[in-house]
Amino acid sequence: MSLIRSNIFDRNIFDPFSTDLWDSFQGFPFNNTRSLATVDETSSFANACIDWKETPEAHVFKADLPGVKKEEVKVEVEEGNVLKISGERSREKEEKNDKWHRVERSSGRFLRRFRLPENAKVDQVKAAMENGVLTVTVPKQEVKKSEAKAIEISG
């Protein structure tokens, strides 16, 4: 279970497709356990906005990754059905004579995971990057629904 913080509406939203594990002891002073996706892994740039839409043919993910080169992004399928999008945006080089007035653009590592539904063809995933937008397309296959079988009750 994962709770996502929404800056626009300032409320928590349940994300049923997340593989993040909630750790009730996270941040507790005497316990140093860490969850599957920790604050370190989902650093400040983890707010990379990702849309997920389903079309009749595929699941399409679009991630806003401004200033990130395609060589800095990794798209993987792990554990059979978990789409993992990760990477890193480098910090701008600081010159000795520079005087910064404001730093709002984030840098660092990012990591997002999405549990794909059973109709995803994980062996045919395609990814493309254009103008700072990563598009990941996961084709769909028809899932055969099992028929209900009547069971005779004895007694």
C-alpha positions in Angstrom: 0.0 0.0 0.0 1.3 3.4 -0.8 0.1 6.9 0.0 1.0 9.5 -2.5 1.3 13.2 -1.5 -0.5 15.4 -4.0 0.8 19.0 -4.0 -2.1 20.3 -6.0 -4.9 19.1 -3.7 -2.7 18.7 -0.5 -4.2 15.4 0.4 -3.2 11.7 0.5 -4.2 9.4 -2.3 -4.1 5.7 -2.2 -2.1 4.2 -5.2 -3.2 0.5 -5.6 -0.6 -0.1 -8.3 2.4 0.9 -6.2 4.8 -1.7 -4.8 5.9 0.5 -2.0 5.6 -1.1 1.4 4.4 1.1 4.3 6.7 0.9 7.3 5.0 1.9 10.5 8.4 2.3 12.2 10.0 4.4 9.5 11.7 7.4 11.2 11.3 5.9 14.7 14.4 6.8 16.6 15.3 3.3 17.8 14.6 1.4 14.6 16.6 1.7 11.4 14.4 -0.6 9.2 13.7 0.6 5.7 10.8 -0.1 3.4 10.9 -1.2 -0.3 10.9 2.3 -1.6 12.4 4.6 0.9 12.7 8.4 1.0 16.3 8.0 -0.2 15.2 6.0 -3.3 12.3 8.3 -4.0 14.3 11.4 -3.5 13.1 14.9 -4.2 13.0 14.2 -7.9 10.6 11.3 -7.3 7.9 13.8 -7.8 8.5 13.2 -11.5 4.9 13.2 -12.7 3.9 10.0 -14.4 0.5 9.5 -16.1 -0.8 6.0 -16.7 -3.6 5.5 -19.3 -5.1 2.3 -20.7 -6.1 2.2 -24.3 -7.7 -0.8 -26.0 -4.3 -1.9 -27.2 -1.8 -1.0 -24.4 -1.0 0.6 -21.1 0.8 3.9 -21.7 3.0 5.6 -19.1 4.2 9.2 -19.7 6.8 10.6 -17.4 7.9 14.3 -17.3 11.7 14.2 -17.0 12.9 17.7 -18.0 16.6 18.0 -18.3 17.2 14.2 -18.2 18.9 12.5 -21.1 17.7 9.0 -22.2 21.1 7.6 -21.1 20.3 8.6 -17.6 17.0 6.7 -17.5 16.4 3.0 -16.9 13.2 1.2 -17.7 12.9 -2.4 -16.4 10.4 -5.1 -15.7 11.2 -6.9 -12.4 9.5 -9.6 -10.5 7.6 -10.6 -13.6 5.0 -7.8 -13.6 6.5 -4.7 -12.0 7.5 -1.8 -14.3 10.4 0.1 -12.8 11.4 3.6 -14.0 14.6 5.0 -12.5 17.4 7.3 -13.2 19.3 10.3 -12.1 19.5 14.0 -13.0 22.9 15.5 -12.4 23.3 18.6 -10.4 24.4 21.7 -12.3 28.1 22.3 -11.9 28.8 25.2 -9.5 31.4 27.7 -10.4 33.5 29.4 -7.8 32.3 32.9 -8.6 28.6 32.0 -8.9 26.1 33.5 -6.5 22.9 31.5 -6.3 19.7 33.4 -5.4 17.3 30.5 -5.6 17.5 26.7 -6.3 14.1 25.1 -7.2 15.0 22.6 -9.8 15.6 19.2 -8.3 18.4 16.8 -9.0 19.4 13.4 -7.8 18.0 9.9 -8.2 14.4 8.9 -8.8 12.6 5.6 -8.7 9.0 4.7 -9.5 7.4 1.3 -9.6 4.0 0.2 -11.0 2.5 -3.2 -10.6 1.2 -4.2 -14.1 -2.1 -6.0 -14.5 -2.2 -9.6 -15.7 -3.1 -8.5 -19.3 0.3 -6.8 -19.8 2.7 -8.3 -22.4 5.8 -7.6 -20.3 8.1 -9.2 -23.0 7.1 -6.5 -25.5 7.5 -3.2 -23.5 8.8 -0.3 -25.6 10.2 3.0 -24.3 10.9 6.3 -26.1 12.2 9.7 -24.9 11.3 13.0 -26.7 11.5 16.6 -25.4 11.9 15.5 -21.8 8.9 13.1 -21.8 9.5 9.4 -21.4 6.8 7.3 -23.0 6.6 3.6 -22.0 4.1 1.4 -23.9 3.1 -2.0 -22.5 1.0 -3.9 -25.0 -2.0 -5.8 -23.8 -3.1 -9.3 -24.4 -6.5 -10.8 -24.0 -6.9 -12.6 -20.7 -9.0 -15.7 -20.9 -11.5 -15.7 -18.0 -12.0 -19.1 -16.4 -15.5 -20.4 -16.4 -17.2 -21.0 -13.1 -17.5 -24.7 -12.3 -20.4 -25.9 -10.2 -19.4 -28.0 -7.2 -21.8 -30.6 -5.9 -22.5 -30.4 -2.2 -22.6 -33.7 -0.4 -24.4 -34.5 2.7 
